[in-house]
Structures are given as structure tokens and as C-alpha cells.
């Protein structure tokens, strides 16, 4: 069969001219993709994995890269609204933390400085998160802006759609932005009630049909809910039963979030507006005109720094902020994450801190919902253990929380996992907590997880078997593409 196909193409033109043309075009395309790949700011392992696929298996690697390989899209950065405008200029009192090394690192990478005058209340359970979300939806008077990766086709998703439809009928402006891949199974019929009531629904970068705007690999993993432009809920919770709900659910995942009021919430609202206008083509000026000047008024004493990260941001402020936080640690580091697949810089920074006497604590699920990620993380966990870090495996179920706490004085909460996809590929959102009292509250929450964990212990004399070692190595090879 292969010979017949080859002969068919040979007969299409003199001396197989068409076949030679396709071969030359494929070579040129592969060369261009290699040049583009080398020009992107990627982790070396990620670059090497894609390079192998493009060069050694071009018929597979080239199409996959065109679909899934993009990381920073210059056209998207130029065409999309800046994810964070100059709102902090309108805020009266400058945050005291604006000149700290961590804040300056994040600002230099493209994010705004910390803003003062906020309140933040942490949400430690899915039931708390749902109660807070429903309370804010019912209490909103003007606008409800929600973006989520997953809207579940379950009782939680149905209840929220019904509630949003009620508010839309009452005259509240409701906008719901769904990631087209994460909410793949939540079709137009599921949200018809909301649309019929006057709510607006948009889908971020549809996978089908393929869009010329970017790669199918670039997903909006941000979770932001903003009410009346001045109160926001962020964290790892998707709008589905596994993450939140009004009643106890035995299989609910352990997640973490926060309710924020004040100028930082206004900045989060502007991230939503940038994403919404990119998808819908609506005017940002008209949406921003809905925002009253009072949203920047102080509401508390917390200093927070909103950090958007993704293909629409020229730099990597979230990643560089994490590196800066780790390197600034003097006493302790707490990391809570469902997936731990760090790049070499982050891993080496944690190892150096652990060897220098800093108490490095890592909490991950004993078994996550992605087995490949579990195999891929084994090498990194062993390296941390050898350096003196403490690795705790959360045993009751899936741990989906994402947090970083440093020295009881700095914290990070948001949607990003500690893996290559979240730190370098996805559209993500994070909030750096610069107020010590809030950071201590985050650490107290992290410590409540430890009784439900078992420590991972390393046996220096025991080495993985051949099959386990092979699976682990293959998983690590695929890890940068996860």
C-alpha cells in the first residue's frame, strides 16, 4: 500500500515534482518552527521535547506543534487588551510593600505593583466557597463577571446557572466566560436559561473549529468572579460538584480560595474585561464605563498584588514572582499544589533553600487525578527529600489547592499549579499577599492539612525497578508537555 501511494505522488508531475515540492515545503516549515521554538522563553526540557518531535518525527511533531505548541503569541499580545491597565494610579495610598524585592521582581516582569486598602478572607472548603459565591451573586446590584475553566453538568453547575439567570432577569448584568476545552461538555443547551434571561455567555478560544487566533493548547485556566466591580473570589475552585457545593459531598476535592474586596478586586475585574473583550470583540471602553470611580476606595488594610500570567503577557511575572519568593525565604517555605513538576530553576532554588536550613514543606495529594503527573513528580520529590525538605502526601482524597507561603510574611494564592503548563502555557491568575497577618492565616490553613497527610520517606539504598524507572523517565519526558 505504501508503495502504491508513493507511486501515485510520483506520477502527479514530471520526475515527482509535486512530491519534491511537498518534501521541500515540509523541510522549510520544520525549519521555521525550530527557529520559532528556539526563540521562545521555554524551559530547556520543554524545548528539547518539542525539538525531538519536530526533527525526528516531522509528520507528527509539526502538526502537533501547530495545534498545541504555542506559548507566547506576539499577535495575541499586540491585539489583546493589556491584562492590567493603570488603575493603581487612581489609588490614594501607596502600598508599603511596593519596594520589596518580590514586588519589584513581579513589576519588572510586567505586572502592576501591590495595592493597599483591601480585605481578604480565605475559603478553606468547597462548602465555604459555594456559600461565599452564592452570597455574592445574590447580593450583587449591578454586575456579575465570572470566568471559569470548568462549568459542571451537575447539581452545582445547574444551581449556579439557575441563580445567575434569576439575577439577570432582575436587571443585573451577568457575563459568564467559559474555557471551551474545560467546559467542553457544557453546551449551549445547558446555559440556555441564562442566555434567555439576558445573561451573556462566551467561550474562550474554541477548539473546534480551529481558530487562527492561537494554539488549541492555550487554555484559560483563570478562575475569577467579580461582583459590582469591587469584590472578587479567586482560587482553584471550578464551578462543579467536585470543587464546591451547598452540601457535603464525600468525593469533594480539597481546594483553597479567597474573597477579596477593594482595589485589588477592581484589578481582577479588569483582567476579566481584557479576556472578555478578546473573545467577544466588545468595546473595553463601554465595559469600563460601567465601573464607578468608588471601586478604588480603601476597604481594609491588606496589601495585595494581582498577577496575571499567560500568552497575553509579554513576560512571566507569576513564575518570576514564585522564584523571587522562594529565594527571599529565610525561615520557612510552604507549597501546596496538586501537581509538582517544577523546572530546573525552581527545583534547584528549593533544594538550595532546604540545604541552607530553611524549612521547606511540600504538600501534594497521595494520588492525583493525573497518573502521568504522579509518575513525573517522583524524581523531583526524591531530590527534595535528599536535600532535607519535608514532603507530605495528602491522603483523604484529591488535593486541588494551590498556595505558597514564605516566612509567615508572604503568600500566593490563585489558579496556577506548580508545573510547566500553569507556569509557562496557560492563562493564569494569582494574588500575592504582602501583609504578614494574612500570610500567617494562610500558613495556619496549610498546617491544618498536615494531620491528614503521611510523610514521604526516601530509602537511599532502594532504587526504582526497571519498569518503574522506565515509566518515570517517560513521564518526565512528557511532563513539559502536560
C-alpha positions in Angstrom: 0.0 0.0 0.0 2.8 2.4 0.9 4.5 1.7 -2.5 1.2 2.5 -4.3 0.8 5.8 -2.5 4.4 6.7 -3.3 3.9 5.8 -6.9 0.7 7.9 -7.0 2.5 11.0 -5.9 5.4 10.3 -8.2 3.0 10.2 -11.2 1.5 13.6 -10.3 4.2 15.5 -12.1 7.4 15.2 -14.1 10.1 13.5 -12.1 7.9 13.5 -9.0 7.9 17.3 -8.9 4.9 17.5 -6.6 6.4 15.1 -4.2 9.7 17.0 -4.1 7.7 20.2 -3.5 5.9 18.7 -0.5 9.2 17.5 0.9 10.8 20.9 0.5 7.8 22.7 2.0 7.8 20.3 5.0 11.5 20.9 5.5 11.1 24.7 5.4 8.1 24.6 7.7 10.0 22.4 10.2 13.0 24.8 10.0 10.7 27.8 10.7 9.1 26.0 13.7 12.5 25.1 15.1 13.6 28.8 14.8 10.4 29.9 16.5 10.8 27.2 19.2 14.4 28.3 19.9 13.3 31.9 20.2 10.6 31.3 22.8 11.4 31.5 26.5 10.9 27.9 27.5 12.4 25.5 30.0 15.2 23.5 28.3 13.4 20.2 28.8 10.3 21.6 27.1 12.3 22.9 24.2 14.2 19.6 23.8 11.0 17.6 23.9 9.4 19.6 21.1 12.7 19.7 19.1 12.9 15.9 19.1 9.3 15.6 17.9 9.7 18.2 15.1 13.1 16.9 13.8 12.8 13.2 14.3 9.1 12.8 13.6 8.2 15.8 11.5 4.9 14.3 10.1 3.7 14.0 13.8 5.7 16.7 15.5 4.9 19.6 13.1 1.1 19.2 13.2 1.2 18.7 17.0 3.3 21.8 17.5 1.0 23.9 15.3 -2.0 22.7 17.4 -0.5 22.6 20.8 2.9 24.1 20.9 2.4 27.8 21.1 3.4 29.6 24.3 3.8 33.3 23.8 1.7 34.7 20.9 3.0 38.1 19.7 -0.1 38.8 17.7 -2.3 38.0 20.7 -0.2 40.2 22.9 -0.5 43.1 20.5 -4.2 42.7 19.7 -5.5 41.8 23.2 -6.1 44.5 25.7 -3.4 44.8 28.4 -4.5 42.5 31.1 -3.7 45.1 33.7 -4.1 48.8 32.9 -3.1 51.8 35.1 -5.8 51.5 37.7 -3.4 51.6 40.7 -2.6 55.2 39.7 -6.0 56.2 40.9 -5.5 54.7 44.4 -4.5 57.2 47.0 -2.1 55.5 49.4 0.9 53.6 48.0 1.4 50.1 49.4 4.4 49.9 51.8 5.5 46.6 50.1 5.9 48.2 46.7 9.7 48.5 47.1 10.3 45.0 48.4 12.4 42.6 46.2 9.5 40.3 45.5 7.1 43.1 44.5 9.8 44.8 42.3 10.6 41.5 40.6 6.9 41.0 39.7 6.6 44.6 38.4 9.7 44.3 36.3 8.2 41.2 34.7 5.1 43.0 33.6 2.6 43.0 36.5 1.3 46.1 38.5 2.6 46.9 41.9 0.9 45.9 45.2 -2.2 48.0 46.1 -3.2 48.9 49.6 -6.7 49.1 51.1 -8.0 45.6 50.7 -9.7 42.9 52.7 -9.1 39.2 52.1 -11.0 36.3 53.6 -9.8 32.7 52.9 -12.0 29.9 51.9 -10.7 26.5 53.1 -13.5 24.2 51.9 -15.8 23.7 49.0 -18.9 24.4 51.0 -17.4 27.7 52.2 -16.5 28.6 48.7 -20.0 27.9 47.4 -21.7 29.8 50.3 -19.5 32.8 49.6 -20.2 32.6 45.8 -23.9 32.4 46.2 -23.9 35.2 48.8 -22.1 37.5 46.4 -24.3 36.5 43.4 -27.5 37.2 45.4 -26.1 40.5 46.8 -24.8 42.0 43.5 -26.7 45.1 42.4 -25.1 46.0 39.1 -22.7 43.4 37.6 -21.5 39.8 37.9 -18.4 38.8 35.9 -17.3 35.2 36.1 -14.6 33.3 34.3 -14.0 29.6 35.0 -12.2 26.7 33.4 -15.0 24.1 34.1 -18.7 24.6 34.5 -20.0 21.2 35.6 -23.1 19.5 34.2 -24.1 18.5 37.7 -26.2 19.9 40.6 -23.7 22.6 41.4 -23.5 23.8 37.8 -27.3 23.7 37.3 -27.9 25.6 40.6 -25.5 28.3 39.7 -26.8 28.8 36.2 -30.4 29.0 37.6 -29.3 31.6 40.2 -27.4 33.7 37.6 -30.5 33.6 35.3 -32.6 34.9 38.2 -30.2 37.8 38.7 -30.1 38.6 35.0 -33.9 38.8 34.9 -33.7 41.2 37.8 -31.6 43.6 35.7 -28.1 42.6 36.9 -25.5 42.5 34.1 -24.3 38.9 34.1 -21.3 37.8 32.0 -20.0 34.2 32.0 -16.8 33.3 30.3 -16.1 29.6 29.9 -13.0 27.9 28.6 -14.1 25.9 25.6 -12.0 22.9 26.4 -12.5 22.8 30.2 -16.3 23.2 29.6 -16.4 21.0 26.5 -19.4 19.0 27.7 -21.3 22.1 28.9 -23.1 23.1 25.7 -25.4 25.9 24.8 -28.4 23.9 25.9 -27.1 23.8 29.5 -26.7 27.5 29.7 -29.8 28.4 27.6 -31.7 29.5 30.7 -29.1 32.2 31.5 -28.9 33.4 27.9 -32.7 33.6 27.7 -32.8 35.7 30.9 -30.5 38.3 29.3 -27.1 37.0 30.5 -24.1 36.9 28.2 -22.0 33.8 27.7 -18.8 33.5 25.8 -16.3 30.7 25.2 -12.5 31.2 25.3 -10.6 30.0 22.2 -12.9 27.3 20.8 -11.0 24.1 19.9 -13.4 23.3 17.1 -13.4 24.8 14.6 -9.7 25.6 14.9 -9.1 29.3 15.4 -6.3 31.3 13.8 -6.0 33.3 17.0 -3.8 30.8 18.7 -3.0 27.3 19.7 -5.5 24.8 20.9 -3.0 24.2 23.7 -3.6 27.7 25.2 -6.3 27.4 27.8 -7.8 30.0 30.1 -7.3 28.4 33.5 -8.2 31.6 35.4 -10.9 31.4 38.0 -12.3 34.9 38.7 -15.7 36.0 40.0 -16.2 39.8 40.4 -19.3 41.4 41.8 -20.1 45.1 41.3 -16.5 45.6 40.2 -15.2 45.8 43.8 -15.5 42.3 45.4 -13.9 39.2 43.9 -13.5 35.5 44.5 -10.4 33.7 43.3 -8.6 30.4 43.9 -8.6 26.9 42.5 -12.4 26.2 42.5 -14.2 25.4 39.3 -18.0 25.6 39.2 -18.6 21.9 39.6 -19.6 19.5 42.4 -16.0 18.2 42.8 -14.9 21.6 43.8 -17.8 23.3 45.6 -21.4 22.9 46.5 -24.0 23.8 49.1 -23.9 20.4 50.8 -21.2 18.0 51.9 -20.0 15.7 49.1 -17.9 12.7 50.1 -15.7 12.9 46.9 -15.2 16.6 47.0 -11.7 17.8 46.4 -9.7 19.8 48.9 -9.4 23.3 47.4 -8.5 26.8 48.5 -9.8 30.3 47.6 -10.3 33.8 48.9 -12.9 36.6 48.9 -11.2 40.0 48.1 -12.7 43.4 48.5 -11.0 46.7 47.5 -8.8 48.0 44.7 -7.3 44.5 44.0 -10.8 43.3 43.1 -11.0 46.2 40.6 -7.8 45.0 39.0 -9.2 41.4 38.9 -12.3 42.8 37.2 -10.0 44.4 34.6 -8.4 41.1 33.9 -11.9 39.7 33.2 -12.7 42.6 30.9 -9.5 42.1 28.9 -10.3 38.4 28.4 -14.0 39.1 27.7 -13.3 41.7 25.0 -10.7 39.5 23.4 -13.3 36.7 23.0 -16.4 38.8 22.2 -14.9 41.8 20.3 -16.9 44.1 22.6 -15.5 47.6 23.4 -13.4 47.7 26.6 -14.3 51.4 27.0 -18.0 50.5 27.3 -17.4 47.9 29.9 -15.0 50.1 31.9 -17.6 52.9 31.7 -19.8 50.6 33.9 -17.1 50.7 36.6 -17.7 53.5 39.2 -14.7 55.5 40.5 -15.5 54.3 44.0 -14.2 50.8 43.3 -10.6 52.0 44.2 -11.7 53.3 47.6 -9.8 51.6 50.5 -11.8 48.8 52.3 -9.2 47.3 54.5 -5.5 47.0 55.5 -4.3 44.2 53.3 -1.7 44.8 50.6 -2.3 42.6 47.6 -0.6 42.3 44.2 -2.6 41.0 41.3 -0.5 38.9 38.9 -1.9 37.7 35.5 0.2 35.3 33.6 -0.1 33.6 30.2 0.4 34.1 26.4 -1.1 37.6 26.6 1.6 38.8 29.0 5.0 39.6 27.5 6.9 38.2 30.4 6.4 35.6 33.1 5.6 37.6 36.2 3.9 34.8 38.1 6.8 32.4 37.6 9.4 35.0 38.4 7.4 36.0 41.5 7.5 32.5 42.7 11.2 32.2 42.2 11.7 35.5 44.0 9.6 34.4 46.9 11.5 31.2 47.3 14.9 32.9 47.0 13.9 35.5 49.6 12.9 32.9 52.2 14.8 32.9 55.4 12.9 30.6 57.7 10.2 28.5 56.0 8.5 27.7 52.7 5.2 26.0 52.4 4.0 24.8 49.0 0.5 23.2 48.5 -0.2 22.0 45.0 -2.0 19.1 43.2 0.8 18.7 40.6 4.5 19.3 41.3 6.6 19.3 38.1 9.0 22.2 38.5 11.5 23.4 36.0 15.2 23.2 36.9 15.4 26.7 38.3 12.6 26.3 40.7 13.7 22.8 41.8 17.3 24.0 42.3 16.1 27.0 44.3 14.1 24.8 46.6 17.0 22.4 47.0 19.4 25.2 47.9 17.0 26.6 50.4 16.4 23.2 52.1 20.2 22.6 52.3 20.7 26.0 53.8 18.4 25.2 56.7 15.2 26.8 55.5 12.2 24.5 56.4 10.8 23.5 53.0 7.4 21.9 53.3 5.6 20.4 50.2 2.0 19.1 50.4 0.7 17.1 47.4 -2.0 14.6 47.0 -1.0 11.0 47.7 -2.6 10.2 44.4 -3.8 12.9 42.0 -6.3 12.6 39.1 -3.4 12.5 36.6 -1.3 9.4 36.9 1.3 10.6 34.4 1.9 13.7 36.6 2.3 11.4 39.7 4.9 9.4 37.9 6.6 12.5 36.6 6.9 14.1 40.1 8.7 11.2 41.7 12.2 12.4 40.6 11.6 15.9 42.0 10.2 14.6 45.3 13.2 12.4 45.8 15.6 15.3 45.1 13.8 17.5 47.7 13.9 14.7 50.3 17.6 14.2 49.8 18.1 18.0 50.3 16.2 17.8 53.6 12.8 19.1 52.6 9.6 17.6 54.1 7.2 16.1 51.6 3.7 15.3 52.8 1.1 13.2 50.9 -2.5 14.2 51.5 -4.4 11.0 51.9 -8.2 11.7 52.3 -8.7 12.4 48.5 -7.7 14.7 45.8 -5.9 17.9 46.9 -6.6 20.7 44.4 -5.4 23.7 46.5 -2.7 26.0 45.2 -0.7 28.1 47.6 2.8 29.3 48.5 3.7 30.8 51.9 7.1 32.2 52.8 8.3 33.2 56.3 4.9 34.0 57.7 5.1 37.3 55.7 4.3 36.5 52.1 1.7 34.4 50.4 0.5 33.4 46.9 -3.0 32.2 46.1 -4.6 31.7 42.7 -5.3 29.2 39.9 -1.8 28.1 38.9 -0.3 24.7 39.7 3.4 24.2 40.2 4.0 22.7 36.8 5.1 23.8 33.3 1.6 24.1 31.9 0.4 26.5 34.6 3.7 28.5 34.9 4.5 28.8 31.2 1.5 28.0 29.0 -2.0 28.6 30.5 -3.7 31.9 31.1 -3.5 32.0 34.9 -4.2 34.5 37.7 -2.5 34.9 41.1 -2.6 37.3 44.0 0.5 37.8 46.1 -0.3 38.6 49.7 2.1 41.1 51.2 0.5 41.5 54.6 2.1 39.3 57.3 -1.2 38.7 59.2 -2.8 37.3 56.0 0.3 35.2 55.3 0.1 33.7 58.8 -3.5 32.9 58.2 -2.5 31.0 55.1 0.2 29.1 57.0 -2.4 28.2 59.7 -4.6 26.8 57.0 -1.7 24.8 55.5 -0.9 23.3 58.9 -4.5 22.1 59.2 -3.8 19.8 56.3 -0.8 18.0 57.9 -2.8 15.7 60.2 -4.4 14.3 57.1 -1.0 13.6 55.4 1.6 10.9 55.7 5.2 11.8 55.2 7.0 10.6 52.1 10.2 8.7 53.2 13.2 8.1 51.0 15.3 5.0 51.3 18.8 5.8 49.9 19.5 2.1 49.4 16.3 1.4 47.5 16.2 2.3 43.8 13.2 2.1 41.4 12.9 -1.1 39.5 13.5 -1.2 35.8 9.8 -0.9 34.8 9.1 1.8 37.4 12.2 3.7 36.3 11.2 3.5 32.6 7.7 4.8 33.3 9.1 7.5 35.5 11.6 8.6 32.8 8.9 8.6 30.1 6.6 10.6 32.3 9.4 13.1 32.9 9.9 13.4 29.2 6.3 14.1 28.7 6.0 16.3 31.7 6.9 19.6 30.0 4.1 19.0 27.5 1.5 18.2 30.2 
